[in-house]
Amino acid sequence: LRNEGSVPKAIGWDASVSVIWRPKAIQNVVFRASAAVFDPGKGFGDLFASAGRDKRFYSLLFNTILSY
């Protein structure tokens, strides 16, 4: 969708892991945690110019669901 010349097809690699914990196996309380790492490739660097374009990007998420 962008009017770029030839952009390499290698966007990058994503690695992620997540855990879900339900204390005492009930559905009233659910804890979720996840972590992800994105290692950008040459295509990502061509599409999105940024100061740290050769660095990895990290994401950490945590949420809690309480039901009554």
PDB file of N, CA, C and O in Angstrom:
ATOM      1  N   LEU A   1       0.804  -1.204   0.000  1.00  0.00           N
ATOM      2  CA  LEU A   1       0.000   0.000   0.000  1.00  0.00           C
ATOM      3  C   LEU A   1       0.843   1.262   0.000  1.00  0.00           C
ATOM      4  O   LEU A   1       0.351   2.349  -0.302  1.00  0.00           O
ATOM      5  N   ARG A   2       2.087   1.115   0.332  1.00  0.00           N
ATOM      6  CA  ARG A   2       2.964   2.282   0.315  1.00  0.00           C
ATOM      7  C   ARG A   2       3.654   2.366  -1.026  1.00  0.00           C
ATOM      8  O   ARG A   2       3.958   1.346  -1.645  1.00  0.00           O
ATOM      9  N   ASN A   3       3.899   3.571  -1.469  1.00  0.00           N
ATOM     10  CA  ASN A   3       4.542   3.782  -2.755  1.00  0.00           C
ATOM     11  C   ASN A   3       6.059   3.758  -2.565  1.00  0.00           C
ATOM     12  O   ASN A   3       6.725   4.793  -2.592  1.00  0.00           O
ATOM     13  N   GLU A   4       6.571   2.572  -2.377  1.00  0.00           N
ATOM     14  CA  GLU A   4       8.002   2.365  -2.168  1.00  0.00           C
ATOM     15  C   GLU A   4       8.555   1.632  -3.384  1.00  0.00           C
ATOM     16  O   GLU A   4       7.804   1.049  -4.166  1.00  0.00           O
ATOM     17  N   GLY A   5       9.842   1.669  -3.529  1.00  0.00           N
ATOM     18  CA  GLY A   5      10.488   0.905  -4.590  1.00  0.00           C
ATOM     19  C   GLY A   5      10.388  -0.576  -4.288  1.00  0.00           C
ATOM     20  O   GLY A   5       9.300  -1.081  -4.013  1.00  0.00           O
ATOM     21  N   SER A   6      11.478  -1.256  -4.335  1.00  0.00           N
ATOM     22  CA  SER A   6      11.480  -2.680  -4.007  1.00  0.00           C
ATOM     23  C   SER A   6      11.777  -2.841  -2.518  1.00  0.00           C
ATOM     24  O   SER A   6      12.856  -2.486  -2.044  1.00  0.00           O
ATOM     25  N   VAL A   7      10.809  -3.379  -1.797  1.00  0.00           N
ATOM     26  CA  VAL A   7      10.944  -3.611  -0.360  1.00  0.00           C
ATOM     27  C   VAL A   7      11.249  -5.095  -0.159  1.00  0.00           C
ATOM     28  O   VAL A   7      10.531  -5.937  -0.699  1.00  0.00           O
ATOM     29  N   PRO A   8      12.288  -5.438   0.597  1.00  0.00           N
ATOM     30  CA  PRO A   8      12.577  -6.852   0.856  1.00  0.00           C
ATOM     31  C   PRO A   8      11.401  -7.550   1.533  1.00  0.00           C
ATOM     32  O   PRO A   8      10.675  -6.932   2.311  1.00  0.00           O
ATOM     33  N   LYS A   9      11.213  -8.816   1.243  1.00  0.00           N
ATOM     34  CA  LYS A   9      10.090  -9.572   1.797  1.00  0.00           C
ATOM     35  C   LYS A   9      10.300  -9.965   3.252  1.00  0.00           C
ATOM     36  O   LYS A   9       9.331 -10.296   3.935  1.00  0.00           O
ATOM     37  N   ALA A  10      11.526  -9.940   3.747  1.00  0.00           N
ATOM     38  CA  ALA A  10      11.817 -10.357   5.124  1.00  0.00           C
ATOM     39  C   ALA A  10      11.440  -9.237   6.095  1.00  0.00           C
ATOM     40  O   ALA A  10      12.205  -8.292   6.289  1.00  0.00           O
ATOM     41  N   ILE A  11      10.257  -9.348   6.702  1.00  0.00           N
ATOM     42  CA  ILE A  11       9.801  -8.353   7.678  1.00  0.00           C
ATOM     43  C   ILE A  11      10.522  -8.556   9.012  1.00  0.00           C
ATOM     44  O   ILE A  11      10.919  -7.582   9.652  1.00  0.00           O
ATOM     45  N   GLY A  12      10.693  -9.802   9.433  1.00  0.00           N
ATOM     46  CA  GLY A  12      11.379 -10.088  10.688  1.00  0.00           C
ATOM     47  C   GLY A  12      10.807 -11.329  11.352  1.00  0.00           C
ATOM     48  O   GLY A  12       9.966 -12.022  10.779  1.00  0.00           O
ATOM     49  N   TRP A  13      11.270 -11.604  12.562  1.00  0.00           N
ATOM     50  CA  TRP A  13      10.832 -12.763  13.323  1.00  0.00           C
ATOM     51  C   TRP A  13      10.197 -12.323  14.630  1.00  0.00           C
ATOM     52  O   TRP A  13      10.647 -11.373  15.271  1.00  0.00           O
ATOM     53  N   ASP A  14       9.137 -13.036  15.013  1.00  0.00           N
ATOM     54  CA  ASP A  14       8.431 -12.774  16.261  1.00  0.00           C
ATOM     55  C   ASP A  14       8.473 -14.043  17.109  1.00  0.00           C
ATOM     56  O   ASP A  14       8.182 -15.134  16.619  1.00  0.00           O
ATOM     57  N   ALA A  15       8.831 -13.895  18.367  1.00  0.00           N
ATOM     58  CA  ALA A  15       8.803 -15.009  19.318  1.00  0.00           C
ATOM     59  C   ALA A  15       8.000 -14.564  20.527  1.00  0.00           C
ATOM     60  O   ALA A  15       8.241 -13.490  21.078  1.00  0.00           O
ATOM     61  N   SER A  16       7.046 -15.387  20.940  1.00  0.00           N
ATOM     62  CA  SER A  16       6.209 -14.992  22.068  1.00  0.00           C
ATOM     63  C   SER A  16       5.859 -16.210  22.918  1.00  0.00           C
ATOM     64  O   SER A  16       5.898 -17.352  22.462  1.00  0.00           O
ATOM     65  N   VAL A  17       5.517 -15.919  24.171  1.00  0.00           N
ATOM     66  CA  VAL A  17       5.119 -16.948  25.123  1.00  0.00           C
ATOM     67  C   VAL A  17       4.023 -16.357  26.015  1.00  0.00           C
ATOM     68  O   VAL A  17       4.036 -15.165  26.321  1.00  0.00           O
ATOM     69  N   SER A  18       3.087 -17.197  26.424  1.00  0.00           N
ATOM     70  CA  SER A  18       2.027 -16.714  27.312  1.00  0.00           C
ATOM     71  C   SER A  18       1.653 -17.810  28.303  1.00  0.00           C
ATOM     72  O   SER A  18       1.829 -18.999  28.038  1.00  0.00           O
ATOM     73  N   VAL A  19       1.136 -17.384  29.445  1.00  0.00           N
ATOM     74  CA  VAL A  19       0.657 -18.301  30.477  1.00  0.00           C
ATOM     75  C   VAL A  19      -0.690 -17.816  30.974  1.00  0.00           C
ATOM     76  O   VAL A  19      -0.957 -16.616  31.030  1.00  0.00           O
ATOM     77  N   ILE A  20      -1.535 -18.777  31.336  1.00  0.00           N
ATOM     78  CA  ILE A  20      -2.839 -18.492  31.933  1.00  0.00           C
ATOM     79  C   ILE A  20      -2.915 -19.292  33.219  1.00  0.00           C
ATOM     80  O   ILE A  20      -2.630 -20.490  33.238  1.00  0.00           O
ATOM     81  N   TRP A  21      -3.306 -18.612  34.307  1.00  0.00           N
ATOM     82  CA  TRP A  21      -3.412 -19.284  35.599  1.00  0.00           C
ATOM     83  C   TRP A  21      -4.787 -19.013  36.181  1.00  0.00           C
ATOM     84  O   TRP A  21      -5.209 -17.865  36.320  1.00  0.00           O
ATOM     85  N   ARG A  22      -5.475 -20.093  36.519  1.00  0.00           N
ATOM     86  CA  ARG A  22      -6.768 -20.014  37.188  1.00  0.00           C
ATOM     87  C   ARG A  22      -6.618 -20.664  38.559  1.00  0.00           C
ATOM     88  O   ARG A  22      -6.556 -21.890  38.653  1.00  0.00           O
ATOM     89  N   PRO A  23      -6.560 -19.857  39.630  1.00  0.00           N
ATOM     90  CA  PRO A  23      -6.393 -20.446  40.963  1.00  0.00           C
ATOM     91  C   PRO A  23      -7.532 -21.421  41.284  1.00  0.00           C
ATOM     92  O   PRO A  23      -8.705 -21.096  41.100  1.00  0.00           O
ATOM     93  N   LYS A  24      -7.184 -22.585  41.752  1.00  0.00           N
ATOM     94  CA  LYS A  24      -8.136 -23.640  42.124  1.00  0.00           C
ATOM     95  C   LYS A  24      -9.036 -24.034  40.952  1.00  0.00           C
ATOM     96  O   LYS A  24     -10.131 -24.556  41.160  1.00  0.00           O
ATOM     97  N   ALA A  25      -8.582 -23.786  39.730  1.00  0.00           N
ATOM     98  CA  ALA A  25      -9.298 -24.177  38.505  1.00  0.00           C
ATOM     99  C   ALA A  25     -10.712 -23.597  38.433  1.00  0.00           C
ATOM    100  O   ALA A  25     -11.633 -24.256  37.951  1.00  0.00           O
ATOM    101  N   ILE A  26     -10.879 -22.371  38.909  1.00  0.00           N
ATOM    102  CA  ILE A  26     -12.187 -21.711  38.808  1.00  0.00           C
ATOM    103  C   ILE A  26     -12.137 -20.670  37.690  1.00  0.00           C
ATOM    104  O   ILE A  26     -11.057 -20.224  37.302  1.00  0.00           O
ATOM    105  N   GLN A  27     -13.283 -20.291  37.182  1.00  0.00           N
ATOM    106  CA  GLN A  27     -13.347 -19.292  36.120  1.00  0.00           C
ATOM    107  C   GLN A  27     -13.591 -17.885  36.666  1.00  0.00           C
ATOM    108  O   GLN A  27     -13.621 -16.934  35.886  1.00  0.00           O
ATOM    109  N   ASN A  28     -13.763 -17.724  37.963  1.00  0.00           N
ATOM    110  CA  ASN A  28     -14.054 -16.406  38.540  1.00  0.00           C
ATOM    111  C   ASN A  28     -12.828 -15.504  38.569  1.00  0.00           C
ATOM    112  O   ASN A  28     -12.960 -14.280  38.528  1.00  0.00           O
ATOM    113  N   VAL A  29     -11.653 -16.082  38.637  1.00  0.00           N
ATOM    114  CA  VAL A  29     -10.411 -15.310  38.649  1.00  0.00           C
ATOM    115  C   VAL A  29      -9.465 -15.946  37.627  1.00  0.00           C
ATOM    116  O   VAL A  29      -9.145 -17.132  37.710  1.00  0.00           O
ATOM    117  N   VAL A  30      -9.025 -15.130  36.662  1.00  0.00           N
ATOM    118  CA  VAL A  30      -8.119 -15.623  35.628  1.00  0.00           C
ATOM    119  C   VAL A  30      -6.990 -14.613  35.468  1.00  0.00           C
ATOM    120  O   VAL A  30      -7.234 -13.426  35.253  1.00  0.00           O
ATOM    121  N   PHE A  31      -5.759 -15.088  35.573  1.00  0.00           N
ATOM    122  CA  PHE A  31      -4.580 -14.248  35.369  1.00  0.00           C
ATOM    123  C   PHE A  31      -3.934 -14.657  34.044  1.00  0.00           C
ATOM    124  O   PHE A  31      -3.787 -15.845  33.757  1.00  0.00           O
ATOM    125  N   ARG A  32      -3.552 -13.668  33.247  1.00  0.00           N
ATOM    126  CA  ARG A  32      -2.878 -13.934  31.973  1.00  0.00           C
ATOM    127  C   ARG A  32      -1.635 -13.056  31.873  1.00  0.00           C
ATOM    128  O   ARG A  32      -1.661 -11.876  32.223  1.00  0.00           O
ATOM    129  N   ALA A  33      -0.553 -13.651  31.391  1.00  0.00           N
ATOM    130  CA  ALA A  33       0.687 -12.908  31.181  1.00  0.00           C
ATOM    131  C   ALA A  33       1.292 -13.363  29.858  1.00  0.00           C
ATOM    132  O   ALA A  33       1.220 -14.539  29.501  1.00  0.00           O
ATOM    133  N   SER A  34       1.890 -12.416  29.136  1.00  0.00           N
ATOM    134  CA  SER A  34       2.544 -12.771  27.881  1.00  0.00           C
ATOM    135  C   SER A  34       3.743 -11.855  27.651  1.00  0.00           C
ATOM    136  O   SER A  34       3.799 -10.726  28.140  1.00  0.00           O
ATOM    137  N   ALA A  35       4.686 -12.377  26.900  1.00  0.00           N
ATOM    138  CA  ALA A  35       5.877 -11.622  26.527  1.00  0.00           C
ATOM    139  C   ALA A  35       6.195 -11.940  25.072  1.00  0.00           C
ATOM    140  O   ALA A  35       6.040 -13.077  24.626  1.00  0.00           O
ATOM    141  N   ALA A  36       6.645 -10.917  24.333  1.00  0.00           N
ATOM    142  CA  ALA A  36       6.971 -11.103  22.922  1.00  0.00           C
ATOM    143  C   ALA A  36       8.207 -10.294  22.572  1.00  0.00           C
ATOM    144  O   ALA A  36       8.464  -9.239  23.151  1.00  0.00           O
ATOM    145  N   VAL A  37       8.967 -10.808  21.614  1.00  0.00           N
ATOM    146  CA  VAL A  37      10.156 -10.133  21.086  1.00  0.00           C
ATOM    147  C   VAL A  37      10.039 -10.146  19.571  1.00  0.00           C
ATOM    148  O   VAL A  37       9.773 -11.188  18.971  1.00  0.00           O
ATOM    149  N   PHE A  38      10.239  -8.985  18.951  1.00  0.00           N
ATOM    150  CA  PHE A  38      10.226  -8.877  17.498  1.00  0.00           C
ATOM    151  C   PHE A  38      11.608  -8.464  17.035  1.00  0.00           C
ATOM    152  O   PHE A  38      12.125  -7.422  17.437  1.00  0.00           O
ATOM    153  N   ASP A  39      12.199  -9.287  16.190  1.00  0.00           N
ATOM    154  CA  ASP A  39      13.511  -9.014  15.620  1.00  0.00           C
ATOM    155  C   ASP A  39      13.295  -8.564  14.172  1.00  0.00           C
ATOM    156  O   ASP A  39      13.071  -9.403  13.299  1.00  0.00           O
ATOM    157  N   PRO A  40      13.357  -7.255  13.900  1.00  0.00           N
ATOM    158  CA  PRO A  40      13.000  -6.754  12.569  1.00  0.00           C
ATOM    159  C   PRO A  40      13.996  -7.167  11.497  1.00  0.00           C
ATOM    160  O   PRO A  40      15.199  -7.273  11.736  1.00  0.00           O
ATOM    161  N   GLY A  41      13.451  -7.398  10.308  1.00  0.00           N
ATOM    162  CA  GLY A  41      14.275  -7.720   9.151  1.00  0.00           C
ATOM    163  C   GLY A  41      14.471  -6.493   8.273  1.00  0.00           C
ATOM    164  O   GLY A  41      14.109  -5.383   8.661  1.00  0.00           O
ATOM    165  N   LYS A  42      15.041  -6.691   7.098  1.00  0.00           N
ATOM    166  CA  LYS A  42      15.334  -5.571   6.196  1.00  0.00           C
ATOM    167  C   LYS A  42      14.062  -4.920   5.660  1.00  0.00           C
ATOM    168  O   LYS A  42      14.032  -3.706   5.457  1.00  0.00           O
ATOM    169  N   GLY A  43      13.029  -5.693   5.431  1.00  0.00           N
ATOM    170  CA  GLY A  43      11.777  -5.138   4.929  1.00  0.00           C
ATOM    171  C   GLY A  43      11.130  -4.199   5.926  1.00  0.00           C
ATOM    172  O   GLY A  43      10.588  -3.164   5.540  1.00  0.00           O
ATOM    173  N   PHE A  44      11.179  -4.542   7.198  1.00  0.00           N
ATOM    174  CA  PHE A  44      10.627  -3.686   8.245  1.00  0.00           C
ATOM    175  C   PHE A  44      11.385  -2.366   8.311  1.00  0.00           C
ATOM    176  O   PHE A  44      10.780  -1.302   8.445  1.00  0.00           O
ATOM    177  N   GLY A  45      12.714  -2.438   8.218  1.00  0.00           N
ATOM    178  CA  GLY A  45      13.534  -1.226   8.257  1.00  0.00           C
ATOM    179  C   GLY A  45      13.260  -0.309   7.075  1.00  0.00           C
ATOM    180  O   GLY A  45      13.312   0.912   7.219  1.00  0.00           O
ATOM    181  N   ASP A  46      12.969  -0.875   5.908  1.00  0.00           N
ATOM    182  CA  ASP A  46      12.654  -0.042   4.743  1.00  0.00           C
ATOM    183  C   ASP A  46      11.286   0.610   4.853  1.00  0.00           C
ATOM    184  O   ASP A  46      11.098   1.741   4.403  1.00  0.00           O
ATOM    185  N   LEU A  47      10.325  -0.095   5.448  1.00  0.00           N
ATOM    186  CA  LEU A  47       8.968   0.451   5.554  1.00  0.00           C
ATOM    187  C   LEU A  47       8.819   1.464   6.678  1.00  0.00           C
ATOM    188  O   LEU A  47       8.110   2.458   6.524  1.00  0.00           O
ATOM    189  N   PHE A  48       9.474   1.224   7.799  1.00  0.00           N
ATOM    190  CA  PHE A  48       9.301   2.072   8.977  1.00  0.00           C
ATOM    191  C   PHE A  48      10.651   2.616   9.420  1.00  0.00           C
ATOM    192  O   PHE A  48      11.420   1.921  10.084  1.00  0.00           O
ATOM    193  N   ALA A  49      10.931   3.841   9.058  1.00  0.00           N
ATOM    194  CA  ALA A  49      12.189   4.479   9.459  1.00  0.00           C
ATOM    195  C   ALA A  49      12.062   4.947  10.902  1.00  0.00           C
ATOM    196  O   ALA A  49      11.149   5.701  11.242  1.00  0.00           O
ATOM    197  N   SER A  50      12.978   4.498  11.742  1.00  0.00           N
ATOM    198  CA  SER A  50      13.005   4.930  13.137  1.00  0.00           C
ATOM    199  C   SER A  50      14.457   5.000  13.595  1.00  0.00           C
ATOM    200  O   SER A  50      15.352   4.460  12.945  1.00  0.00           O
ATOM    201  N   ALA A  51      14.677   5.673  14.722  1.00  0.00           N
ATOM    202  CA  ALA A  51      16.038   5.852  15.218  1.00  0.00           C
ATOM    203  C   ALA A  51      16.676   4.511  15.587  1.00  0.00           C
ATOM    204  O   ALA A  51      17.867   4.309  15.352  1.00  0.00           O
ATOM    205  N   GLY A  52      15.898   3.600  16.160  1.00  0.00           N
ATOM    206  CA  GLY A  52      16.439   2.307  16.577  1.00  0.00           C
ATOM    207  C   GLY A  52      16.002   1.188  15.669  1.00  0.00           C
ATOM    208  O   GLY A  52      15.536   0.154  16.149  1.00  0.00           O
ATOM    209  N   ARG A  53      16.136   1.364  14.381  1.00  0.00           N
ATOM    210  CA  ARG A  53      15.568   0.391  13.448  1.00  0.00           C
ATOM    211  C   ARG A  53      16.267  -0.957  13.449  1.00  0.00           C
ATOM    212  O   ARG A  53      15.686  -1.925  12.959  1.00  0.00           O
ATOM    213  N   ASP A  54      17.459  -1.070  13.962  1.00  0.00           N
ATOM    214  CA  ASP A  54      18.142  -2.358  14.019  1.00  0.00           C
ATOM    215  C   ASP A  54      17.995  -3.033  15.375  1.00  0.00           C
ATOM    216  O   ASP A  54      18.574  -4.096  15.600  1.00  0.00           O
ATOM    217  N   LYS A  55      17.236  -2.438  16.272  1.00  0.00           N
ATOM    218  CA  LYS A  55      17.057  -2.998  17.607  1.00  0.00           C
ATOM    219  C   LYS A  55      15.831  -3.887  17.651  1.00  0.00           C
ATOM    220  O   LYS A  55      14.978  -3.836  16.765  1.00  0.00           O
ATOM    221  N   ARG A  56      15.754  -4.685  18.669  1.00  0.00           N
ATOM    222  CA  ARG A  56      14.583  -5.539  18.878  1.00  0.00           C
ATOM    223  C   ARG A  56      13.491  -4.760  19.600  1.00  0.00           C
ATOM    224  O   ARG A  56      13.755  -3.809  20.336  1.00  0.00           O
ATOM    225  N   PHE A  57      12.265  -5.191  19.365  1.00  0.00           N
ATOM    226  CA  PHE A  57      11.109  -4.584  20.019  1.00  0.00           C
ATOM    227  C   PHE A  57      10.534  -5.603  20.995  1.00  0.00           C
ATOM    228  O   PHE A  57      10.432  -6.788  20.680  1.00  0.00           O
ATOM    229  N   TYR A  58      10.155  -5.122  22.203  1.00  0.00           N
ATOM    230  CA  TYR A  58       9.673  -5.994  23.261  1.00  0.00           C
ATOM    231  C   TYR A  58       8.261  -5.603  23.661  1.00  0.00           C
ATOM    232  O   TYR A  58       7.876  -4.437  23.566  1.00  0.00           O
ATOM    233  N   SER A  59       7.492  -6.590  24.109  1.00  0.00           N
ATOM    234  CA  SER A  59       6.143  -6.347  24.589  1.00  0.00           C
ATOM    235  C   SER A  59       5.878  -7.253  25.785  1.00  0.00           C
ATOM    236  O   SER A  59       6.114  -8.460  25.721  1.00  0.00           O
ATOM    237  N   LEU A  60       5.390  -6.673  26.866  1.00  0.00           N
ATOM    238  CA  LEU A  60       4.987  -7.415  28.064  1.00  0.00           C
ATOM    239  C   LEU A  60       3.547  -7.046  28.384  1.00  0.00           C
ATOM    240  O   LEU A  60       3.204  -5.865  28.443  1.00  0.00           O
ATOM    241  N   LEU A  61       2.712  -8.041  28.588  1.00  0.00           N
ATOM    242  CA  LEU A  61       1.306  -7.807  28.896  1.00  0.00           C
ATOM    243  C   LEU A  61       0.903  -8.639  30.107  1.00  0.00           C
ATOM    244  O   LEU A  61       1.364  -9.767  30.285  1.00  0.00           O
ATOM    245  N   PHE A  62       0.037  -8.067  30.934  1.00  0.00           N
ATOM    246  CA  PHE A  62      -0.515  -8.779  32.076  1.00  0.00           C
ATOM    247  C   PHE A  62      -1.936  -8.285  32.282  1.00  0.00           C
ATOM    248  O   PHE A  62      -2.183  -7.079  32.275  1.00  0.00           O
ATOM    249  N   ASN A  63      -2.874  -9.207  32.467  1.00  0.00           N
ATOM    250  CA  ASN A  63      -4.225  -8.798  32.804  1.00  0.00           C
ATOM    251  C   ASN A  63      -4.863  -9.789  33.755  1.00  0.00           C
ATOM    252  O   ASN A  63      -4.438 -10.938  33.873  1.00  0.00           O
ATOM    253  N   THR A  64      -5.887  -9.316  34.424  1.00  0.00           N
ATOM    254  CA  THR A  64      -6.645 -10.105  35.377  1.00  0.00           C
ATOM    255  C   THR A  64      -8.128  -9.971  35.045  1.00  0.00           C
ATOM    256  O   THR A  64      -8.619  -8.871  34.796  1.00  0.00           O
ATOM    257  N   ILE A  65      -8.820 -11.077  35.044  1.00  0.00           N
ATOM    258  CA  ILE A  65     -10.258 -11.060  34.824  1.00  0.00           C
ATOM    259  C   ILE A  65     -10.931 -11.539  36.098  1.00  0.00           C
ATOM    260  O   ILE A  65     -10.673 -12.642  36.582  1.00  0.00           O
ATOM    261  N   LEU A  66     -11.800 -10.688  36.632  1.00  0.00           N
ATOM    262  CA  LEU A  66     -12.564 -11.024  37.830  1.00  0.00           C
ATOM    263  C   LEU A  66     -14.037 -11.108  37.448  1.00  0.00           C
ATOM    264  O   LEU A  66     -14.585 -10.169  36.872  1.00  0.00           O
ATOM    265  N   SER A  67     -14.672 -12.217  37.763  1.00  0.00           N
ATOM    266  CA  SER A  67     -16.089 -12.417  37.446  1.00  0.00           C
ATOM    267  C   SER A  67     -16.877 -12.601  38.724  1.00  0.00           C
ATOM    268  O   SER A  67     -16.393 -13.159  39.709  1.00  0.00           O
ATOM    269  N   TYR A  68     -18.097 -12.121  38.681  1.00  0.00           N
ATOM    270  CA  TYR A  68     -18.973 -12.301  39.843  1.00  0.00           C
ATOM    271  C   TYR A  68     -20.246 -12.974  39.399  1.00  0.00           C
ATOM    272  O   TYR A  68     -21.130 -13.224  40.219  1.00  0.00           O
TER     273      TYR A  68
END
